[in-house]
């Protein structure tokens, strides 16, 4: 009987190890919903109302979230893609840059000291009714695109967009360990 108990315990131990390994190898999809920086933190207000984050925008691993000003005059849309490599992140940013014509017309652009490849583009919406600013950069294997929409005569200042970008870099570093 003692031998049988030892055998049974060994079998239970083997089953437990198999179950543990089985559970350990199935990983849940990462939740990037907390990656986008809430603009209320930067502006020290409650003026922006967040929409629920959208996981895996356009079929890419990452998150997209919109923040709309409570009076409807402004909006900020943050898209963060978490890709397999830094090169893939750079490629995604370059693709966004190539597609800016559908978002902003008569753009002016220049480098900004945010992440890697930081670029600020500003202009007017294609229908001519809003100001549009787009901040793009990478941080490690993350590609970030932040679009600021606002009144035609009151575009977001580049220094505010840069501050927002710096805070986004810090959030990526904290959460992704980049």
N, C-alpha and C positions, 0 to 999 in steps of 0.2 A: 504494500500500500504506500509506503514511503516513496518508493521508486516511481510509482504511478503519479503521486503528487508532484514530484520533481519534474516528470515528463510533462504533466499538465501545466505546471507553472512555466516551463520552457516554451510550450506552445502558446500560452497566453502572452508571454513576453514577446514572442515572435510576431503574433498578431498585432499587439500594441505598437511595436516598432513599425510594422508595415502601415498601419493606419496613420501613425504620426507622420511618417515620411510622405504618405499619400496626401495628407492635408497640407503639409508643408510645401509640397511642390506645386500645388495649385494656388497661384497668387491672384489676388483680386486686382482688378484694373485700378491704377492709381487715380486718386481724386485730385484734380488740379483746380477745383472750384474755388479754392482760397488763394490762388496765385494772383489774380488781378488786384491791383491796388485800388482801394476805394478813394475816390477824389475828395470825399468829405474829410478824410484824414489830413490831406494837404491843405485844403481851404479852411479847415477848422470850422466846419459848418455841417448842416444837415440838408443842404440845398439839393444834393444829388440823390436820386432814388435808384437803387440797383435793380436790374432785372435778374431773374435766376440765371446762373452761369450755364452755358451750353457746353457739354463735354464733346470732345472730338469734333470740332467744327470742320466742315467740308471733308469729313472722313479722315482727318489727320489727328494724331494723338495730341491733346492739349485742351484748351478752354477758350471760350469767347464770352465776354460779359459786357453789357451795356449799362451805362449810368446816365440817366436823363435828369436834367435840371427840373425841379418841381414846377417852374413856370413855363416849361416847354421850349425855352429859348436856346438851350445848349444840350449837347450830348457828347459822351465819350464812349467809344467802343474799343475795348482792349481784346486783342487776339494774341494768344501765346501758344505756339506749337512746340512740343517737346519731341525732338527728333533723335534719330540714332547717333548723330555725330555733329560736331561743330560745322563741318563742311555742309551737311544737309541743312543746317539752320541758315547758313550763309546763302545757300541756293534758294531757300524759301524766301528770304528777305529780298534777294535779287528778283525773284518772280513777282513779289508784291510791287517792287519798284517799277518793273516793266508794265504792270497793270494799273499804274496810278492815273492814267488818262481817263479811266472810267469813273474816277473818284474826284479828281481835282483838275480844273482847267487853269490856264495861265499861271503855272506854278513857278515859284521861286524855291530854290533848295540849297542846302549847304550842310556840311558836316556839323555834328554836335558831339560833345564829349560824354556820350552815354553808351555804355556797353562797348561792343566791338562793331565797327561800321556804322555808328550812329548817324542818322540822316534826318533832317527836318525839312519837310516840304509843306509849303502853304500856298493857298490860292482860293479859288472860288468853286463852288459845286457846279457840275455840268449844266444845271438848269439856271444858274446865276442867282440863286436866292439865299445862299448861305456862304459863310466863310468856312474853309476846310483846312485843317492842319493835320499832317500825318507824321508821326515819329516812328522810325523803324530802327531796330538794332538787334544784335544777337548777344547772348550771354551763354557761353558754353554751347550746349546742344539745344538751347531755346532760341526761337525766333520770335520777336515781339513787334507787333504793329498796333499803334494806338492812334485812333482817328478822333480828332476834336472837331465837332461841328458847332457853329454858332451864328450869331447875327452877321450879316454881310459887312456891316460897318464896325464890328467889334470882334476881330479874330483873337484867338487865344495867343497870348504873348509867348514867344519862343522860350523865354526863361522859365515860365511856368511849366511848359511842356517838358523842358529839360529837367526841372525839379521832379516832375511826375515820373520821368524816365529813370532818374537816379533812385527814386523810391521803389520803382518796379524792379530794378537791378538788385536792390537789397532784398526784396521779397523773394526773388528767384534764388539768390544765394542762400537765404535762410531755408527755403523749402526744398530746393533741389540739390543744395550743397555744391553749387557750381564753383 
